[in-house]
Amino acid sequence: MSVPAIGRRHLTAGVILVGCMLASGISSARQAPEPRVIEVVAKRFAFEPAEIEVTEGDRVQLVLRSGDGVHGLEIKQFRVSKEIPRGTEPVVIEFTADAVGHFPMLCSVYCGDGHDDMKGALVVNARPAAQP
Ligand SMILES: [Cu+2]
């Protein structure tokens, strides 16, 4: 039933190693939070999804694709303005949602008769206060 001394030592080293890996994983996640990745398709004449909801302070990564021709995406509040070319190659925009509110998301490239109706919204909700 008794484990030989050498085996016990290996076991202990293994536990410490796994513990360190977990601890370093957690601390690096705190330093650089992973962005919220949201895929958006722009097509005549809408964004899908039309409404994006995030939380204050979130790092947001929008992965934009066109469903047909050339479009654009503009969110003035966060100085986001990017052309979305036709084709399958996505355009990636990253920003921090550092203001709370309801911000219009507009198409910035004229894309036809319904261009002015091509509107969406980025909704940034206040981060709940930490519980005491
Ligand atoms: Cu447009």
Backbone and ligand atoms as CSV (ligand in chain L), in Angstrom:
chain,resi,resn,atom,element,x,y,z
A,1,MET,N,N,0.826,-1.216,0.000
A,1,MET,CA,C,0.000,0.000,0.000
A,1,MET,C,C,0.860,1.265,0.000
A,2,SER,N,N,2.083,1.171,0.591
A,2,SER,CA,C,2.884,2.397,0.692
A,2,SER,C,C,3.519,2.758,-0.647
A,3,VAL,N,N,3.497,4.033,-0.985
A,3,VAL,CA,C,4.078,4.532,-2.232
A,3,VAL,C,C,5.572,4.707,-2.006
A,4,PRO,N,N,6.421,4.202,-2.921
A,4,PRO,CA,C,7.860,4.402,-2.747
A,4,PRO,C,C,8.182,5.899,-2.700
A,5,ALA,N,N,9.186,6.254,-1.896
A,5,ALA,CA,C,9.538,7.664,-1.672
A,5,ALA,C,C,9.768,8.418,-2.973
A,6,ILE,N,N,10.444,7.769,-3.939
A,6,ILE,CA,C,10.776,8.458,-5.199
A,6,ILE,C,C,9.491,8.812,-5.965
A,7,GLY,N,N,8.503,7.906,-5.954
A,7,GLY,CA,C,7.228,8.141,-6.644
A,7,GLY,C,C,6.478,9.295,-6.020
A,8,ARG,N,N,6.504,9.369,-4.695
A,8,ARG,CA,C,5.797,10.440,-3.987
A,8,ARG,C,C,6.386,11.807,-4.354
A,9,ARG,N,N,7.708,11.839,-4.505
A,9,ARG,CA,C,8.363,13.104,-4.847
A,9,ARG,C,C,7.921,13.584,-6.247
A,10,HIS,N,N,7.853,12.640,-7.183
A,10,HIS,CA,C,7.404,12.993,-8.543
A,10,HIS,C,C,5.983,13.526,-8.526
A,11,LEU,N,N,5.139,12.887,-7.725
A,11,LEU,CA,C,3.737,13.284,-7.626
A,11,LEU,C,C,3.636,14.722,-7.127
A,12,THR,N,N,4.416,15.036,-6.075
A,12,THR,CA,C,4.389,16.383,-5.501
A,12,THR,C,C,4.843,17.420,-6.527
A,13,ALA,N,N,5.911,17.109,-7.263
A,13,ALA,CA,C,6.418,18.032,-8.279
A,13,ALA,C,C,5.352,18.289,-9.329
A,14,GLY,N,N,4.624,17.265,-9.716
A,14,GLY,CA,C,3.568,17.396,-10.714
A,14,GLY,C,C,2.464,18.321,-10.232
A,15,VAL,N,N,2.067,18.168,-8.988
A,15,VAL,CA,C,0.989,18.999,-8.428
A,15,VAL,C,C,1.416,20.465,-8.410
A,16,ILE,N,N,2.671,20.712,-7.999
A,16,ILE,CA,C,3.173,22.096,-7.946
A,16,ILE,C,C,3.200,22.706,-9.346
A,17,LEU,N,N,3.635,21.927,-10.333
A,17,LEU,CA,C,3.725,22.409,-11.711
A,17,LEU,C,C,2.346,22.819,-12.219
A,18,VAL,N,N,1.345,21.961,-12.012
A,18,VAL,CA,C,-0.011,22.257,-12.478
A,18,VAL,C,C,-0.533,23.499,-11.766
A,19,GLY,N,N,-0.249,23.595,-10.481
A,19,GLY,CA,C,-0.689,24.757,-9.702
A,19,GLY,C,C,-0.126,26.044,-10.258
A,20,CYS,N,N,1.157,26.058,-10.611
A,20,CYS,CA,C,1.795,27.247,-11.167
A,20,CYS,C,C,1.183,27.614,-12.515
A,21,MET,N,N,0.898,26.601,-13.329
A,21,MET,CA,C,0.324,26.868,-14.644
A,21,MET,C,C,-1.045,27.534,-14.494
A,22,LEU,N,N,-1.838,27.043,-13.558
A,22,LEU,CA,C,-3.171,27.616,-13.326
A,22,LEU,C,C,-3.051,29.055,-12.850
A,23,ALA,N,N,-2.145,29.274,-11.888
A,23,ALA,CA,C,-1.988,30.608,-11.316
A,23,ALA,C,C,-1.537,31.611,-12.377
A,24,SER,N,N,-0.574,31.239,-13.228
A,24,SER,CA,C,-0.092,32.174,-14.239
A,24,SER,C,C,-1.173,32.427,-15.283
A,25,GLY,N,N,-1.972,31.422,-15.595
A,25,GLY,CA,C,-3.076,31.597,-16.535
A,25,GLY,C,C,-4.061,32.622,-16.035
A,26,ILE,N,N,-4.378,32.560,-14.747
A,26,ILE,CA,C,-5.353,33.483,-14.162
A,26,ILE,C,C,-4.793,34.912,-14.147
A,27,SER,N,N,-3.515,35.069,-13.750
A,27,SER,CA,C,-2.976,36.424,-13.646
A,27,SER,C,C,-2.840,37.073,-15.022
A,28,SER,N,N,-2.476,36.303,-16.062
A,28,SER,CA,C,-2.337,36.921,-17.382
A,28,SER,C,C,-3.710,37.300,-17.933
A,29,ALA,N,N,-4.761,36.559,-17.569
A,29,ALA,CA,C,-6.109,36.905,-18.011
A,29,ALA,C,C,-6.525,38.236,-17.408
A,30,ARG,N,N,-6.068,38.496,-16.180
A,30,ARG,CA,C,-6.424,39.761,-15.522
A,30,ARG,C,C,-5.721,40.934,-16.184
A,31,GLN,N,N,-4.450,40.722,-16.603
A,31,GLN,CA,C,-3.678,41.815,-17.189
A,31,GLN,C,C,-4.230,42.235,-18.549
A,32,ALA,N,N,-4.536,41.273,-19.402
A,32,ALA,CA,C,-5.034,41.579,-20.741
A,32,ALA,C,C,-6.318,40.805,-20.991
A,33,PRO,N,N,-7.457,41.404,-20.654
A,33,PRO,CA,C,-8.707,40.667,-20.821
A,33,PRO,C,C,-8.963,40.331,-22.290
A,34,GLU,N,N,-9.469,39.163,-22.513
A,34,GLU,CA,C,-9.799,38.743,-23.869
A,34,GLU,C,C,-10.929,39.642,-24.388
A,35,PRO,N,N,-10.849,40.089,-25.644
A,35,PRO,CA,C,-11.936,40.927,-26.153
A,35,PRO,C,C,-13.219,40.115,-26.373
A,36,ARG,N,N,-14.326,40.812,-26.311
A,36,ARG,CA,C,-15.600,40.214,-26.684
A,36,ARG,C,C,-15.614,40.214,-28.208
A,37,VAL,N,N,-15.646,39.052,-28.827
A,37,VAL,CA,C,-15.620,38.974,-30.287
A,37,VAL,C,C,-17.056,38.876,-30.794
A,38,ILE,N,N,-17.431,39.834,-31.641
A,38,ILE,CA,C,-18.801,39.858,-32.162
A,38,ILE,C,C,-18.740,39.919,-33.684
A,39,GLU,N,N,-19.359,38.956,-34.314
A,39,GLU,CA,C,-19.374,38.932,-35.774
A,39,GLU,C,C,-20.583,39.699,-36.282
A,40,VAL,N,N,-20.331,40.591,-37.242
A,40,VAL,CA,C,-21.403,41.412,-37.794
A,40,VAL,C,C,-21.383,41.276,-39.311
A,41,VAL,N,N,-22.549,41.062,-39.897
A,41,VAL,CA,C,-22.668,41.028,-41.345
A,41,VAL,C,C,-23.412,42.280,-41.794
A,42,ALA,N,N,-22.820,43.006,-42.745
A,42,ALA,CA,C,-23.460,44.186,-43.316
A,42,ALA,C,C,-23.998,43.790,-44.678
A,43,LYS,N,N,-25.265,44.050,-44.905
A,43,LYS,CA,C,-25.839,43.767,-46.223
A,43,LYS,C,C,-26.966,44.745,-46.490
A,44,ARG,N,N,-27.373,44.846,-47.735
A,44,ARG,CA,C,-28.449,45.781,-48.097
A,44,ARG,C,C,-29.725,45.397,-47.379
A,45,PHE,N,N,-30.314,46.152,-46.505
A,45,PHE,CA,C,-29.785,47.401,-45.950
A,45,PHE,C,C,-29.893,47.278,-44.439
A,46,ALA,N,N,-29.066,46.439,-43.885
A,46,ALA,CA,C,-29.120,46.203,-42.439
A,46,ALA,C,C,-27.809,45.618,-41.937
A,47,PHE,N,N,-27.638,45.743,-40.635
A,47,PHE,CA,C,-26.530,45.046,-39.973
A,47,PHE,C,C,-27.141,43.861,-39.230
A,48,GLU,N,N,-26.414,42.776,-39.220
A,48,GLU,CA,C,-26.862,41.607,-38.471
A,48,GLU,C,C,-25.763,41.163,-37.515
A,49,PRO,N,N,-25.976,41.229,-36.217
A,49,PRO,CA,C,-27.189,41.731,-35.542
A,49,PRO,C,C,-27.275,43.251,-35.617
A,50,ALA,N,N,-28.489,43.785,-35.558
A,50,ALA,CA,C,-28.693,45.225,-35.648
A,50,ALA,C,C,-28.365,45.889,-34.313
A,51,GLU,N,N,-28.440,45.109,-33.254
A,51,GLU,CA,C,-28.126,45.663,-31.940
A,51,GLU,C,C,-27.076,44.794,-31.262
A,52,ILE,N,N,-26.034,45.451,-30.782
A,52,ILE,CA,C,-24.951,44.752,-30.098
A,52,ILE,C,C,-24.933,45.247,-28.665
A,53,GLU,N,N,-24.938,44.323,-27.729
A,53,GLU,CA,C,-24.949,44.718,-26.326
A,53,GLU,C,C,-23.657,44.290,-25.648
A,54,VAL,N,N,-23.001,45.233,-24.998
A,54,VAL,CA,C,-21.774,44.936,-24.254
A,54,VAL,C,C,-21.857,45.611,-22.891
A,55,THR,N,N,-20.837,45.388,-22.087
A,55,THR,CA,C,-20.794,46.003,-20.760
A,55,THR,C,C,-19.663,47.022,-20.717
A,56,GLU,N,N,-19.914,48.103,-20.034
A,56,GLU,CA,C,-18.946,49.190,-19.838
A,56,GLU,C,C,-17.566,48.626,-19.509
A,57,GLY,N,N,-16.569,49.112,-20.216
A,57,GLY,CA,C,-15.206,48.667,-19.966
A,57,GLY,C,C,-14.793,47.449,-20.779
A,58,ASP,N,N,-15.731,46.818,-21.448
A,58,ASP,CA,C,-15.395,45.648,-22.270
A,58,ASP,C,C,-14.470,46.051,-23.412
A,59,ARG,N,N,-13.521,45.190,-23.685
A,59,ARG,CA,C,-12.734,45.314,-24.906
A,59,ARG,C,C,-13.597,44.616,-25.963
A,60,VAL,N,N,-13.921,45.337,-27.036
A,60,VAL,CA,C,-14.843,44.793,-28.034
A,60,VAL,C,C,-14.105,44.602,-29.350
A,61,GLN,N,N,-14.258,43.441,-29.923
A,61,GLN,CA,C,-13.672,43.185,-31.243
A,61,GLN,C,C,-14.810,42.864,-32.203
A,62,LEU,N,N,-14.993,43.742,-33.188
A,62,LEU,CA,C,-16.029,43.507,-34.193
A,62,LEU,C,C,-15.368,42.872,-35.411
A,63,VAL,N,N,-15.906,41.752,-35.840
A,63,VAL,CA,C,-15.427,41.070,-37.034
A,63,VAL,C,C,-16.505,41.289,-38.099
A,64,LEU,N,N,-16.179,42.173,-39.044
A,64,LEU,CA,C,-17.180,42.640,-40.010
A,64,LEU,C,C,-17.024,41.950,-41.356
A,65,ARG,N,N,-18.150,41.549,-41.884
A,65,ARG,CA,C,-18.150,40.968,-43.229
A,65,ARG,C,C,-19.300,41.572,-44.020
A,66,SER,N,N,-19.119,41.627,-45.314
A,66,SER,CA,C,-20.207,42.085,-46.168
A,66,SER,C,C,-20.965,40.884,-46.701
A,67,GLY,N,N,-22.286,41.021,-46.752
A,67,GLY,CA,C,-23.122,39.962,-47.326
A,67,GLY,C,C,-23.356,40.191,-48.810
A,68,ASP,N,N,-22.955,41.374,-49.316
A,68,ASP,CA,C,-23.122,41.646,-50.749
A,68,ASP,C,C,-22.043,42.621,-51.250
A,69,GLY,N,N,-22.376,43.888,-51.364
A,69,GLY,CA,C,-21.408,44.845,-51.902
A,69,GLY,C,C,-20.589,45.517,-50.812
A,70,VAL,N,N,-20.068,46.699,-51.155
A,70,VAL,CA,C,-19.247,47.447,-50.207
A,70,VAL,C,C,-20.144,48.207,-49.222
A,71,HIS,N,N,-19.820,48.125,-47.954
A,71,HIS,CA,C,-20.514,48.885,-46.918
A,71,HIS,C,C,-19.467,49.519,-46.023
A,72,GLY,N,N,-19.942,50.120,-44.960
A,72,GLY,CA,C,-19.027,50.685,-43.977
A,72,GLY,C,C,-19.666,50.594,-42.620
A,73,LEU,N,N,-18.847,50.779,-41.603
A,73,LEU,CA,C,-19.416,50.806,-40.253
A,73,LEU,C,C,-18.820,51.980,-39.505
A,74,GLU,N,N,-19.722,52.765,-38.932
A,74,GLU,CA,C,-19.271,53.926,-38.176
A,74,GLU,C,C,-19.983,53.975,-36.834
A,75,ILE,N,N,-19.180,54.097,-35.769
A,75,ILE,CA,C,-19.721,54.357,-34.433
A,75,ILE,C,C,-18.924,55.552,-33.927
A,76,LYS,N,N,-19.529,56.735,-34.058
A,76,LYS,CA,C,-18.796,57.984,-33.785
A,76,LYS,C,C,-18.190,58.024,-32.385
A,77,GLN,N,N,-18.988,57.629,-31.392
A,77,GLN,CA,C,-18.562,57.711,-29.995
A,77,GLN,C,C,-17.189,57.064,-29.761
A,78,PHE,N,N,-16.936,55.950,-30.453
A,78,PHE,CA,C,-15.695,55.205,-30.220
A,78,PHE,C,C,-14.697,55.364,-31.378
A,79,ARG,N,N,-14.928,56.401,-32.190
A,79,ARG,CA,C,-14.063,56.701,-33.335
A,79,ARG,C,C,-13.847,55.473,-34.217
A,80,VAL,N,N,-14.911,54.747,-34.409
A,80,VAL,CA,C,-14.868,53.582,-35.280
A,80,VAL,C,C,-15.402,53.998,-36.642
A,81,SER,N,N,-14.625,53.761,-37.681
A,81,SER,CA,C,-15.092,54.029,-39.031
A,81,SER,C,C,-14.255,53.177,-39.968
A,82,LYS,N,N,-14.898,52.245,-40.608
A,82,LYS,CA,C,-14.147,51.299,-41.424
A,82,LYS,C,C,-14.982,50.881,-42.631
A,83,GLU,N,N,-14.312,50.769,-43.754
A,83,GLU,CA,C,-14.989,50.276,-44.941
A,83,GLU,C,C,-14.994,48.750,-44.902
A,84,ILE,N,N,-16.112,48.176,-45.308
A,84,ILE,CA,C,-16.226,46.718,-45.355
A,84,ILE,C,C,-16.301,46.319,-46.829
A,85,PRO,N,N,-15.216,45.775,-47.378
A,85,PRO,CA,C,-15.225,45.446,-48.808
A,85,PRO,C,C,-16.099,44.228,-49.101
A,86,ARG,N,N,-16.429,44.062,-50.362
A,86,ARG,CA,C,-17.153,42.844,-50.731
A,86,ARG,C,C,-16.185,41.676,-50.623
A,87,GLY,N,N,-16.744,40.477,-50.483
A,87,GLY,CA,C,-15.872,39.315,-50.348
A,87,GLY,C,C,-15.957,38.745,-48.953
A,88,THR,N,N,-15.199,37.699,-48.727
A,88,THR,CA,C,-15.342,36.951,-47.479
A,88,THR,C,C,-14.300,37.328,-46.434
A,89,GLU,N,N,-13.315,38.129,-46.839
A,89,GLU,CA,C,-12.256,38.514,-45.894
A,89,GLU,C,C,-12.816,39.502,-44.869
A,90,PRO,N,N,-12.759,39.165,-43.576
A,90,PRO,CA,C,-13.352,40.075,-42.598
A,90,PRO,C,C,-12.468,41.287,-42.294
A,91,VAL,N,N,-13.114,42.348,-41.853
A,91,VAL,CA,C,-12.432,43.539,-41.371
A,91,VAL,C,C,-12.605,43.531,-39.859
A,92,VAL,N,N,-11.502,43.712,-39.134
A,92,VAL,CA,C,-11.576,43.623,-37.675
A,92,VAL,C,C,-11.341,44.998,-37.054
A,93,ILE,N,N,-12.213,45.365,-36.145
A,93,ILE,CA,C,-12.098,46.631,-35.416
A,93,ILE,C,C,-12.075,46.303,-33.940
A,94,GLU,N,N,-11.160,46.931,-33.200
A,94,GLU,CA,C,-11.133,46.703,-31.763
A,94,GLU,C,C,-11.168,48.031,-31.025
A,95,PHE,N,N,-11.960,48.113,-29.988
A,95,PHE,CA,C,-12.032,49.332,-29.187
A,95,PHE,C,C,-12.532,48.976,-27.797
A,96,THR,N,N,-12.410,49.926,-26.878
A,96,THR,CA,C,-12.904,49.712,-25.524
A,96,THR,C,C,-14.201,50.494,-25.357
A,97,ALA,N,N,-15.229,49.814,-24.896
A,97,ALA,CA,C,-16.537,50.450,-24.693
A,97,ALA,C,C,-16.496,51.218,-23.371
A,98,ASP,N,N,-15.898,52.412,-23.409
A,98,ASP,CA,C,-15.663,53.145,-22.162
A,98,ASP,C,C,-16.711,54.223,-21.889
A,99,ALA,N,N,-17.837,54.149,-22.560
A,99,ALA,CA,C,-18.933,55.090,-22.276
A,99,ALA,C,C,-20.230,54.297,-22.263
A,100,VAL,N,N,-21.119,54.673,-21.338
A,100,VAL,CA,C,-22.397,53.972,-21.206
A,100,VAL,C,C,-23.432,54.691,-22.060
A,101,GLY,N,N,-24.239,53.920,-22.772
A,101,GLY,CA,C,-25.297,54.551,-23.554
A,101,GLY,C,C,-25.704,53.717,-24.752
A,102,HIS,N,N,-26.442,54.372,-25.632
A,102,HIS,CA,C,-27.030,53.751,-26.801
A,102,HIS,C,C,-26.462,54.517,-27.985
A,103,PHE,N,N,-25.531,53.908,-28.714
A,103,PHE,CA,C,-24.814,54.648,-29.745
A,103,PHE,C,C,-25.165,54.136,-31.137
A,104,PRO,N,N,-25.499,55.056,-32.048
A,104,PRO,CA,C,-25.864,54.630,-33.393
A,104,PRO,C,C,-24.688,54.004,-34.141
A,105,MET,N,N,-25.019,52.988,-34.908
A,105,MET,CA,C,-24.057,52.264,-35.731
A,105,MET,C,C,-24.572,52.483,-37.155
A,106,LEU,N,N,-23.794,53.201,-37.958
A,106,LEU,CA,C,-24.283,53.590,-39.276
A,106,LEU,C,C,-23.415,53.004,-40.377
A,107,CYS,N,N,-24.027,52.895,-41.557
A,107,CYS,CA,C,-23.252,52.516,-42.731
A,107,CYS,C,C,-22.601,53.784,-43.253
A,108,SER,N,N,-21.286,53.755,-43.459
A,108,SER,CA,C,-20.554,54.958,-43.846
A,108,SER,C,C,-20.212,54.990,-45.331
A,109,VAL,N,N,-20.672,54.017,-46.077
A,109,VAL,CA,C,-20.411,53.990,-47.518
A,109,VAL,C,C,-21.763,53.884,-48.228
A,110,TYR,N,N,-22.019,54.815,-49.153
A,110,TYR,CA,C,-23.307,54.773,-49.851
A,110,TYR,C,C,-23.435,53.443,-50.590
A,111,CYS,N,N,-24.551,52.744,-50.317
A,111,CYS,CA,C,-24.673,51.393,-50.861
A,111,CYS,C,C,-25.991,51.167,-51.590
A,112,GLY,N,N,-26.738,52.255,-51.847
A,112,GLY,CA,C,-27.967,52.090,-52.614
A,112,GLY,C,C,-29.142,52.813,-51.971
A,113,ASP,N,N,-30.327,52.564,-52.513
A,113,ASP,CA,C,-31.536,53.281,-52.094
A,113,ASP,C,C,-31.824,53.193,-50.599
A,114,GLY,N,N,-31.514,52.079,-49.986
A,114,GLY,CA,C,-31.851,51.905,-48.573
A,114,GLY,C,C,-30.725,52.275,-47.622
A,115,HIS,N,N,-29.684,52.895,-48.169
A,115,HIS,CA,C,-28.491,53.209,-47.362
A,115,HIS,C,C,-28.826,53.967,-46.073
A,116,ASP,N,N,-29.714,54.976,-46.197
A,116,ASP,CA,C,-30.036,55.785,-45.015
A,116,ASP,C,C,-30.783,54.989,-43.944
A,117,ASP,N,N,-31.353,53.864,-44.320
A,117,ASP,CA,C,-32.073,53.032,-43.337
A,117,ASP,C,C,-31.149,52.006,-42.684
A,118,MET,N,N,-29.918,51.979,-43.141
A,118,MET,CA,C,-28.991,50.964,-42.659
A,118,MET,C,C,-28.407,51.413,-41.327
A,119,LYS,N,N,-29.157,51.128,-40.281
A,119,LYS,CA,C,-28.779,51.609,-38.957
A,119,LYS,C,C,-28.817,50.473,-37.949
A,120,GLY,N,N,-27.906,50.553,-37.023
A,120,GLY,CA,C,-27.915,49.619,-35.912
A,120,GLY,C,C,-27.543,50.381,-34.662
A,121,ALA,N,N,-27.317,49.672,-33.583
A,121,ALA,CA,C,-26.962,50.341,-32.338
A,121,ALA,C,C,-26.004,49.498,-31.524
A,122,LEU,N,N,-25.094,50.200,-30.872
A,122,LEU,CA,C,-24.227,49.558,-29.891
A,122,LEU,C,C,-24.740,50.020,-28.529
A,123,VAL,N,N,-25.178,49.066,-27.731
A,123,VAL,CA,C,-25.702,49.395,-26.406
A,123,VAL,C,C,-24.652,49.009,-25.378
A,124,VAL,N,N,-24.188,50.007,-24.627
A,124,VAL,CA,C,-23.193,49.745,-23.582
A,124,VAL,C,C,-23.885,49.897,-22.227
A,125,ASN,N,N,-24.016,48.804,-21.533
A,125,ASN,CA,C,-24.655,48.803,-20.210
A,125,ASN,C,C,-23.636,49.105,-19.128
A,126,ALA,N,N,-24.093,49.812,-18.099
A,126,ALA,CA,C,-23.218,50.127,-16.967
A,126,ALA,C,C,-22.781,48.845,-16.287
A,127,ARG,N,N,-21.526,48.811,-15.884
A,127,ARG,CA,C,-21.015,47.636,-15.167
A,127,ARG,C,C,-21.570,47.671,-13.739
A,128,PRO,N,N,-22.183,46.579,-13.297
A,128,PRO,CA,C,-22.732,46.595,-11.945
A,128,PRO,C,C,-21.646,46.819,-10.915
A,129,ALA,N,N,-21.964,47.579,-9.887
A,129,ALA,CA,C,-20.981,47.859,-8.828
A,129,ALA,C,C,-20.624,46.563,-8.116
A,130,ALA,N,N,-19.350,46.430,-7.765
A,130,ALA,CA,C,-18.896,45.219,-7.073
A,130,ALA,C,C,-19.578,45.113,-5.717
A,131,GLN,N,N,-19.965,43.897,-5.372
A,131,GLN,CA,C,-20.623,43.676,-4.056
A,131,GLN,C,C,-19.604,43.874,-2.936
A,132,PRO,N,N,-19.999,44.586,-1.874
A,132,PRO,CA,C,-19.081,44.795,-0.749
A,132,PRO,C,C,-18.794,43.475,-0.019
L,1,CU,CU,CU,-24.597,51.939,-46.937
